Amino acid sequence: MTTGILLYPRYSEYELSVIISVLTQANHPKVFIGLDHNPIKGEAGLTCIPETTIDEVNMEMIQSLVLPGVDDFQHLIDEKPLFEFIRKVYEQDAVIGAISSAPYLLAKAGILLDRFYTTGISKQAREFLGVFPEKAFVDAPVVFDKGILTAKGAYFIDFAVKFGQVLELDFNRNWYR
C-alpha cells in the first residue's frame, strides 16, 4: 500500500521534509499527487512535478495521505475536487495526516466533525472560517484520533515520527533528533 503526498500551490516544503525521509527510510511506497499535472511551487519556491493527479490516482493503492500546510490557503477554498478527493480517501479508512493549516482542508471536507484535532490556525481564524468544531480542538503539538493525525507546523518532526508509528513503519526515530 502507498502513501499519497498531496501537493498544491504554496505547500510548505519543510513540513514534508521529515515525513518523506521517514517513508523513504522505511522503503514505504509514496506517490506525489497534484490537483493537475502542472508544476507546483511551494511557499519557499521549490517547484515539484506531481506523479499523478487527484482525478487519476489509483485510489485502491492509497493506504494513507499526507496534507502539508500552506502559507495562504485562499486559493484552495473553492477547490471542490480537492475536498471530494480528501473525503474519498477518508471513506476508504486511510490514515490521513494534516499539519499546520492543512487541518482546514479536513474540516472543509467534513472530516473533523467527530474527532479531536490540533492546527496552527488561531482560534479567531478558526471561528472566522466557520468549518472547525471548536469543542474538539486540542491545544497540543500533535493529536491522533480515529485515523486522523494533526499537528502544529513547528512540530513537523513529531508529526512525521507519529505518522511512521501509526503506519507501523520500520525506521530510526533517533535519526531526526
MIVEX-600987 format. One record per residue: chain; z, y, x of N, C-alpha, C in turn; residue number from 0. Coordinates in pm, 1 decimal, always signed. Layout:
% residues N
kette, n_Z, n_Y, n_X, ca_Z, ca_Y, ca_X, c_Z, c_Y, c_X, nr
A, Z, Y, X, Z, Y, X, Z, Y, X, NUM
...
This chain:
% residues 177
kette, n_Z, n_Y, n_X, ca_Z, ca_Y, ca_X, c_Z, c_Y, c_X, nr
A, +0.0, -118.4, +84.4, +0.0, +0.0, +0.0, +0.0, +124.6, +88.7, 0
A, -43.4, +233.9, +32.9, -73.1, +354.6, +108.9, +7.2, +474.0, +58.2, 1
A, +38.7, +564.1, +150.1, +99.3, +692.4, +113.2, -10.0, +797.8, +109.6, 2
A, -20.4, +864.5, -2.7, -112.4, +976.4, -14.5, -43.4, +1103.7, +31.0, 3
A, -111.9, +1182.4, +109.9, -59.5, +1312.2, +153.2, -150.4, +1417.2, +92.3, 4
A, -95.9, +1490.1, -2.7, -174.5, +1586.9, -77.1, -182.7, +1717.8, -0.6, 5
A, -305.7, +1764.3, +17.4, -329.4, +1890.5, +87.3, -393.6, +1989.3, -9.6, 6
A, -344.5, +2111.4, -6.8, -400.4, +2218.5, -89.1, -392.0, +2345.5, -7.2, 7
A, -470.2, +2447.8, -42.2, -470.6, +2569.5, +38.7, -329.8, +2625.2, +60.7, 8
A, -304.1, +2661.9, +185.5, -179.4, +2724.6, +229.5, -61.3, +2627.0, +236.8, 9
A, -91.6, +2494.6, +245.1, +15.2, +2395.8, +261.2, +92.0, +2423.7, +390.4, 10
A, +214.7, +2380.5, +394.1, +299.6, +2402.9, +511.0, +281.0, +2289.2, +611.8, 11
A, +220.1, +2319.3, +723.3, +192.8, +2218.2, +825.2, +321.3, +2157.3, +882.8, 12
A, +418.8, +2241.5, +913.9, +539.2, +2188.7, +979.9, +615.5, +2093.1, +889.3, 13
A, +608.4, +2113.3, +758.3, +679.3, +2023.7, +666.1, +617.1, +1884.5, +662.9, 14
A, +493.4, +1872.7, +708.1, +426.2, +1742.6, +714.6, +437.1, +1676.1, +851.4, 15
A, +469.5, +1753.2, +954.0, +462.7, +1701.1, +1091.0, +546.1, +1575.3, +1111.7, 16
A, +670.1, +1575.7, +1071.3, +757.7, +1461.1, +1097.2, +726.7, +1346.2, +1002.7, 17
A, +695.1, +1374.8, +878.8, +665.8, +1265.0, +785.3, +539.3, +1190.1, +826.6, 18
A, +440.8, +1262.5, +878.9, +320.4, +1196.4, +930.0, +357.0, +1110.2, +1050.3, 19
A, +446.3, +1159.7, +1135.0, +490.7, +1083.4, +1251.5, +565.2, +956.4, +1209.5, 20
A, +653.5, +967.1, +1111.0, +727.9, +850.1, +1061.6, +630.6, +744.6, +1009.5, 21
A, +534.7, +786.0, +928.6, +436.8, +692.1, +873.6, +354.0, +628.2, +984.6, 22
A, +315.7, +707.8, +1084.0, +235.7, +657.3, +1195.1, +317.2, +560.8, +1280.3, 23
A, +440.6, +599.0, +1311.5, +527.7, +513.3, +1392.5, +547.9, +377.2, +1326.4, 24
A, +552.8, +375.2, +1193.2, +573.6, +251.1, +1118.6, +442.2, +178.0, +1088.5, 25
A, +330.9, +231.2, +1139.1, +199.0, +173.8, +1110.0, +174.1, +161.6, +959.9, 26
A, +222.9, +258.7, +886.7, +206.4, +260.3, +740.8, +78.2, +336.6, +706.7, 27
A, -8.0, +278.5, +626.0, -134.1, +346.5, +592.0, -109.9, +477.6, +517.3, 28
A, -192.4, +574.7, +547.8, -184.3, +704.6, +481.5, -325.8, +754.6, +456.8, 29
A, -338.8, +836.8, +354.2, -467.9, +896.7, +322.6, -443.3, +1043.1, +286.4, 30
A, -527.0, +1129.8, +339.9, -515.2, +1273.1, +314.7, -605.4, +1308.3, +196.6, 31
A, -544.4, +1363.6, +92.9, -610.8, +1386.9, -34.6, -621.6, +1536.7, -59.8, 32
A, -740.0, +1581.5, -94.0, -761.7, +1722.6, -127.0, -794.6, +1740.1, -273.8, 33
A, -795.3, +1863.8, -318.0, -838.2, +1894.1, -454.6, -988.9, +1871.7, -467.2, 34
A, -1058.5, +1891.1, -355.3, -1202.3, +1865.6, -345.4, -1230.2, +1829.8, -199.4, 35
A, -1356.0, +1824.8, -161.1, -1391.0, +1785.0, -24.2, -1394.5, +1900.5, +75.8, 36
A, -1367.7, +2020.9, +32.6, -1373.4, +2136.7, +121.4, -1260.2, +2133.9, +223.9, 37
A, -1283.6, +2188.9, +343.4, -1175.5, +2202.7, +441.2, -1060.8, +2284.3, +381.1, 38
A, -938.7, +2249.3, +421.3, -819.4, +2312.0, +365.0, -740.1, +2377.4, +477.1, 39
A, -715.2, +2507.0, +464.8, -641.9, +2579.9, +567.0, -495.0, +2590.4, +527.1, 40
A, -406.3, +2548.5, +618.1, -263.4, +2557.5, +595.2, -211.4, +2698.5, +616.2, 41
A, -83.3, +2717.8, +589.5, -25.2, +2852.3, +597.6, -24.8, +2908.5, +739.7, 42
A, -24.6, +2822.4, +839.8, -28.0, +2869.1, +978.2, -170.4, +2872.3, +1034.7, 43
A, -268.0, +2832.3, +953.3, -406.6, +2840.2, +996.1, -471.1, +2709.2, +1036.8, 44
A, -396.4, +2599.2, +1037.4, -454.1, +2469.6, +1072.4, -544.9, +2423.8, +959.0, 45
A, -668.9, +2394.5, +991.7, -765.1, +2350.2, +891.4, -780.0, +2199.3, +898.1, 46
A, -771.6, +2134.5, +782.5, -785.6, +1989.2, +772.2, -898.4, +1956.3, +675.7, 47
A, -958.9, +1842.0, +696.5, -1062.9, +1793.6, +606.9, -1007.3, +1670.8, +535.1, 48
A, -998.3, +1676.0, +402.9, -942.7, +1561.7, +330.2, -1033.6, +1438.9, +340.4, 49
A, -972.0, +1322.1, +336.9, -1047.7, +1197.0, +340.5, -1102.7, +1160.6, +203.1, 50
A, -1033.7, +1206.5, +99.8, -1073.5, +1179.6, -37.4, -1022.0, +1293.5, -124.6, 51
A, -1045.0, +1283.3, -253.4, -1000.5, +1388.7, -345.0, -914.1, +1329.8, -455.4, 52
A, -849.6, +1417.2, -530.8, -765.4, +1371.5, -641.7, -848.5, +1300.5, -748.4, 53
A, -977.9, +1327.1, -754.1, -1065.2, +1261.3, -851.5, -1122.3, +1129.5, -801.1, 54
A, -1126.3, +1111.4, -669.5, -1193.3, +994.6, -612.5, -1100.5, +890.9, -550.3, 55
A, -976.3, +925.7, -525.1, -885.2, +833.8, -457.3, -865.2, +707.4, -541.1, 56
A, -853.5, +595.3, -473.5, -824.2, +468.6, -539.9, -675.9, +467.5, -576.8, 57
A, -646.6, +492.8, -703.1, -507.6, +505.2, -748.5, -428.5, +375.8, -728.7, 58
A, -494.4, +262.2, -731.2, -425.5, +134.4, -716.2, -364.1, +117.4, -577.9, 59
A, -416.9, +188.3, -478.9, -363.9, +173.1, -342.9, -248.7, +270.1, -314.0, 60
A, -226.9, +368.1, -401.2, -122.8, +469.3, -375.9, +14.6, +417.0, -417.3, 61
A, +99.0, +395.1, -317.7, +236.0, +348.2, -337.9, +333.1, +466.0, -338.9, 62
A, +292.3, +572.5, -270.4, +379.0, +689.1, -257.0, +291.8, +811.5, -231.7, 63
A, +352.8, +927.8, -255.7, +279.5, +1053.6, -243.7, +370.6, +1157.9, -181.9, 64
A, +314.4, +1239.5, -92.8, +388.5, +1348.7, -29.3, +324.4, +1480.6, -69.6, 65
A, +408.4, +1574.3, -114.4, +363.7, +1708.3, -152.4, +430.5, +1809.1, -59.8, 66
A, +354.6, +1871.8, +29.2, +414.1, +1974.5, +116.0, +433.8, +2104.2, +38.0, 67
A, +523.7, +2185.6, +88.3, +541.4, +2318.0, +29.7, +422.3, +2405.3, +60.9, 68
A, +422.5, +2520.9, +0.7, +314.1, +2616.3, +18.6, +377.0, +2754.9, +15.6, 69
A, +328.1, +2844.9, +100.2, +394.0, +2975.4, +110.3, +373.9, +3062.9, -12.7, 70
A, +272.0, +3032.6, -92.2, +248.8, +3104.8, -218.0, +165.6, +3013.0, -306.1, 71
A, +223.0, +2964.0, -414.1, +151.4, +2867.8, -497.0, +80.6, +2930.6, -616.9, 72
A, +65.7, +3061.7, -615.9, -2.7, +3131.6, -725.4, -140.3, +3070.1, -754.7, 73
A, -213.1, +3032.9, -648.5, -347.6, +2977.0, -665.9, -347.0, +2834.9, -722.9, 74
A, -229.3, +2772.9, -732.7, -220.5, +2636.3, -784.8, -171.0, +2630.4, -929.8, 75
A, -121.1, +2740.3, -981.5, -56.2, +2742.1, -1113.3, -146.8, +2688.3, -1224.5, 76
A, -275.4, +2716.2, -1218.7, -366.9, +2674.2, -1325.1, -454.0, +2554.9, -1285.8, 77
A, -415.4, +2482.4, -1181.7, -492.3, +2365.5, -1135.3, -455.0, +2241.6, -1217.6, 78
A, -498.7, +2236.8, -1341.8, -463.0, +2125.8, -1432.0, -495.1, +1988.4, -1373.1, 79
A, -610.7, +1969.9, -1306.8, -637.4, +1837.7, -1247.1, -531.7, +1797.0, -1143.2, 80
A, -474.9, +1892.9, -1073.0, -369.2, +1863.8, -975.7, -246.9, +1807.3, -1046.6, 81
A, -204.0, +1870.5, -1154.1, -85.4, +1824.8, -1227.1, -111.0, +1691.2, -1295.8, 82
A, -232.8, +1670.6, -1343.4, -268.8, +1541.9, -1403.2, -265.3, +1431.3, -1298.3, 83
A, -313.5, +1461.3, -1177.9, -311.0, +1362.9, -1069.1, -167.0, +1326.4, -1034.0, 84
A, -81.7, +1425.6, -1016.2, +58.9, +1400.3, -982.7, +123.1, +1315.9, -1092.0, 85
A, +94.9, +1347.4, -1215.9, +150.9, +1273.0, -1329.0, +103.5, +1127.3, -1326.2, 86
A, -24.5, +1104.1, -1296.7, -77.5, +966.9, -1288.9, -6.7, +886.5, -1180.7, 87
A, +12.9, +949.7, -1065.6, +83.0, +881.6, -955.9, +224.9, +847.3, -999.9, 88
A, +290.9, +940.8, -1062.6, +427.3, +919.7, -1113.0, +431.2, +803.6, -1213.6, 89
A, +335.0, +799.3, -1303.5, +333.8, +697.4, -1409.3, +308.9, +556.7, -1356.4, 90
A, +262.2, +544.7, -1232.5, +247.2, +410.4, -1175.5, +366.0, +375.2, -1085.5, 91
A, +477.2, +444.8, -1106.8, +604.6, +416.9, -1038.0, +598.3, +432.8, -886.7, 92
A, +515.9, +523.9, -840.1, +509.6, +552.8, -697.4, +628.2, +640.9, -658.2, 93
A, +670.5, +629.1, -535.1, +770.3, +720.2, -479.6, +698.8, +851.7, -451.6, 94
A, +758.2, +963.1, -492.0, +698.4, +1094.0, -466.4, +798.0, +1180.0, -391.0, 95
A, +752.8, +1238.0, -280.7, +834.1, +1330.4, -202.5, +775.1, +1469.9, -211.0, 96
A, +859.5, +1567.5, -244.3, +814.6, +1706.6, -255.0, +915.7, +1794.9, -182.9, 97
A, +866.8, +1879.7, -95.3, +955.3, +1960.9, -12.4, +930.8, +2110.1, -33.8, 98
A, +1034.8, +2188.5, -15.6, +1030.0, +2334.0, -19.8, +990.2, +2383.0, -158.1, 99
A, +872.8, +2443.8, -170.4, +826.8, +2493.7, -300.3, +753.5, +2386.2, -380.6, 100
A, +721.1, +2271.9, -321.0, +644.1, +2168.2, -389.5, +714.0, +2107.5, -511.6, 101
A, +847.4, +2108.3, -521.6, +905.8, +2061.6, -647.3, +856.0, +2139.2, -769.7, 102
A, +803.5, +2260.6, -746.3, +740.0, +2332.9, -857.4, +627.1, +2249.7, -917.2, 103
A, +548.1, +2184.2, -831.7, +436.9, +2102.9, -879.6, +488.2, +1986.7, -963.6, 104
A, +600.3, +1927.4, -923.1, +661.0, +1819.9, -1001.9, +711.3, +1872.8, -1135.8, 105
A, +779.1, +1987.5, -1132.7, +832.2, +2046.3, -1256.1, +718.2, +2081.1, -1351.5, 106
A, +613.2, +2139.8, -1299.4, +498.3, +2178.6, -1382.2, +431.1, +2055.1, -1441.9, 107
A, +435.4, +1942.7, -1370.7, +377.9, +1817.2, -1420.3, +473.4, +1745.2, -1516.0, 108
A, +592.6, +1801.4, -1536.9, +688.4, +1743.1, -1630.5, +769.4, +1627.4, -1575.5, 109
A, +775.5, +1615.8, -1444.8, +840.5, +1500.4, -1381.9, +989.4, +1521.7, -1356.1, 110
A, +1035.8, +1644.5, -1350.0, +1176.1, +1669.9, -1316.2, +1268.4, +1678.5, -1437.9, 111
A, +1218.8, +1650.0, -1554.9, +1298.0, +1668.4, -1676.4, +1422.9, +1581.2, -1681.7, 112
A, +1417.3, +1461.6, -1621.8, +1531.1, +1369.8, -1632.6, +1584.4, +1323.6, -1497.3, 113
A, +1572.9, +1409.9, -1397.3, +1626.6, +1370.9, -1266.2, +1676.6, +1493.1, -1189.9, 114
A, +1768.9, +1463.5, -1099.1, +1823.0, +1568.6, -1013.9, +1721.8, +1601.8, -905.3, 115
A, +1724.3, +1726.2, -858.5, +1628.0, +1772.2, -758.5, +1687.5, +1890.4, -681.8, 116
A, +1622.1, +1921.9, -571.3, +1650.0, +2045.4, -499.4, +1515.7, +2110.0, -466.1, 117
A, +1520.4, +2234.4, -422.9, +1399.5, +2308.4, -386.3, +1439.6, +2431.1, -306.5, 118
A, +1344.9, +2485.3, -234.0, +1368.1, +2609.9, -162.1, +1344.5, +2731.8, -248.8, 119
A, +1309.7, +2712.3, -373.8, +1283.1, +2823.1, -465.6, +1415.9, +2875.1, -521.1, 120
A, +1434.8, +3005.6, -517.0, +1561.5, +3066.2, -561.8, +1584.2, +3044.7, -710.9, 121
A, +1710.6, +3057.2, -752.6, +1746.0, +3042.6, -894.0, +1669.5, +3144.2, -979.3, 122
A, +1662.3, +3266.6, -932.5, +1590.9, +3370.9, -1006.1, +1443.3, +3333.4, -1024.6, 123
A, +1380.2, +3283.6, -920.0, +1239.4, +3243.6, -928.7, +1223.6, +3120.3, -1017.8, 124
A, +1316.5, +3024.5, -1007.3, +1309.1, +2905.3, -1092.9, +1316.8, +2946.1, -1240.2, 125
A, +1407.6, +3037.3, -1270.0, +1420.6, +3083.2, -1408.4, +1294.8, +3157.0, -1453.3, 126
A, +1238.5, +3239.4, -1366.5, +1116.8, +3313.1, -1399.4, +1000.4, +3218.1, -1426.5, 127
A, +988.1, +3113.6, -1343.5, +877.2, +3019.4, -1357.7, +886.6, +2938.9, -1487.4, 128
A, +1008.3, +2913.3, -1532.9, +1029.0, +2851.3, -1662.3, +994.5, +2704.1, -1675.1, 129
A, +979.2, +2632.8, -1565.1, +945.8, +2490.0, -1573.2, +1055.1, +2400.4, -1514.1, 130
A, +1154.7, +2460.8, -1453.5, +1261.0, +2383.0, -1388.3, +1378.6, +2358.5, -1483.2, 131
A, +1427.0, +2234.4, -1489.8, +1550.4, +2208.1, -1564.1, +1670.0, +2250.5, -1476.6, 132
A, +1723.9, +2366.7, -1501.6, +1826.5, +2423.5, -1414.3, +1951.5, +2336.4, -1405.5, 133
A, +1986.3, +2269.2, -1511.6, +2107.0, +2185.1, -1511.3, +2095.4, +2067.1, -1415.0, 134
A, +1973.7, +2032.5, -1375.2, +1952.6, +1920.5, -1283.8, +1938.3, +1964.2, -1137.9, 135
A, +1941.1, +2095.0, -1112.0, +1928.9, +2144.3, -974.5, +2055.3, +2110.1, -895.4, 136
A, +2035.9, +2061.8, -773.3, +2146.6, +2031.0, -682.4, +2125.0, +2115.4, -557.0, 137
A, +2224.7, +2193.4, -520.6, +2214.5, +2275.6, -400.7, +2249.8, +2190.6, -278.8, 138
A, +2153.0, +2109.4, -237.6, +2170.4, +2017.6, -124.7, +2041.7, +2017.7, -43.4, 139
A, +2049.6, +1977.3, +82.4, +1928.6, +1975.1, +165.6, +1821.7, +1878.2, +114.1, 140
A, +1865.5, +1758.7, +73.1, +1774.7, +1653.0, +29.1, +1836.8, +1583.8, -92.0, 141
A, +1755.9, +1554.3, -192.7, +1803.1, +1483.8, -311.5, +1702.6, +1373.0, -344.4, 142
A, +1754.4, +1252.3, -366.0, +1670.3, +1140.5, -409.1, +1723.6, +1088.8, -540.9, 143
A, +1637.6, +1086.5, -643.0, +1679.6, +1039.7, -775.2, +1561.7, +973.8, -846.2, 144
A, +1579.9, +848.7, -881.8, +1481.6, +773.5, -961.7, +1339.5, +782.7, -905.3, 145
A, +1325.6, +757.2, -777.6, +1194.0, +753.2, -715.6, +1136.3, +886.7, -673.0, 146
A, +1210.4, +994.7, -695.8, +1162.8, +1128.4, -659.3, +1253.0, +1184.8, -549.3, 147
A, +1193.1, +1219.9, -436.8, +1264.2, +1278.2, -323.3, +1225.8, +1425.3, -313.0, 148
A, +1326.0, +1512.4, -314.7, +1300.7, +1655.8, -298.6, +1386.6, +1708.4, -184.9, 149
A, +1340.9, +1816.8, -123.7, +1414.1, +1874.0, -10.9, +1382.9, +2021.9, +3.7, 150
A, +1475.5, +2091.9, +65.0, +1451.2, +2230.6, +104.7, +1369.2, +2226.8, +233.7, 151
A, +1282.5, +2324.2, +253.0, +1187.7, +2323.0, +363.6, +1248.0, +2312.7, +502.2, 152
A, +1363.2, +2374.1, +523.9, +1425.9, +2370.4, +655.9, +1472.1, +2229.7, +693.8, 153
A, +1478.1, +2140.3, +597.4, +1526.6, +2004.0, +619.9, +1411.9, +1903.6, +624.7, 154
A, +1300.0, +1945.2, +683.5, +1181.6, +1860.2, +687.9, +1203.0, +1732.9, +768.9, 155
A, +1293.2, +1734.7, +867.2, +1321.8, +1611.8, +942.8, +1399.7, +1514.4, +855.0, 156
A, +1504.3, +1563.6, +789.0, +1583.2, +1478.2, +699.4, +1496.3, +1423.0, +586.0, 157
A, +1408.4, +1506.9, +533.7, +1314.8, +1467.0, +428.2, +1227.9, +1350.3, +475.7, 158
A, +1171.1, +1363.2, +594.6, +1083.2, +1259.7, +648.4, +1158.5, +1129.6, +673.5, 159
A, +1277.1, +1140.0, +730.7, +1357.1, +1020.5, +759.0, +1394.5, +950.7, +628.7, 160
A, +1439.3, +1026.2, +529.3, +1475.8, +967.3, +399.8, +1354.2, +902.9, +333.6, 161
A, +1238.5, +966.9, +341.6, +1116.4, +910.0, +285.1, +1087.6, +774.5, +349.8, 162
A, +1096.4, +768.6, +481.7, +1075.4, +642.5, +552.8, +1176.3, +536.8, +512.4, 163
A, +1301.3, +576.0, +493.2, +1404.4, +482.1, +448.9, +1377.1, +431.2, +307.6, 164
A, +1339.3, +520.6, +219.7, +1309.9, +481.0, +81.2, +1195.7, +379.0, +78.0, 165
A, +1094.8, +399.2, +162.4, +982.6, +305.1, +169.1, +1015.9, +181.1, +252.7, 166
A, +1136.2, +179.2, +310.5, +1182.6, +68.8, +395.1, +1089.4, +45.9, +514.0, 167
A, +1051.2, +156.7, +577.3, +963.7, +150.1, +693.9, +1044.7, +122.8, +819.8, 168
A, +980.7, +61.6, +915.8, +1042.1, +33.7, +1045.3, +1002.1, +145.5, +1141.9, 169
A, +1096.2, +236.4, +1167.5, +1071.2, +348.7, +1258.1, +1202.0, +387.0, +1325.5, 170
A, +1192.2, +460.1, +1434.9, +1309.4, +501.7, +1510.8, +1354.8, +640.1, +1462.7, 171
A, +1460.4, +643.2, +1382.8, +1512.4, +770.0, +1329.1, +1557.0, +865.9, +1438.5, 172
A, +1605.3, +810.9, +1547.1, +1657.2, +895.0, +1655.4, +1546.2, +968.4, +1730.5, 173
A, +1423.1, +927.9, +1710.9, +1309.0, +993.4, +1775.1, +1303.8, +1141.7, +1739.6, 174
A, +1355.9, +1177.2, +1622.4, +1342.3, +1313.1, +1569.1, +1467.3, +1398.0, +1587.2, 175
A, +1560.4, +1354.2, +1668.7, +1684.2, +1430.7, +1692.3, +1688.1, +1483.5, +1832.9, 176
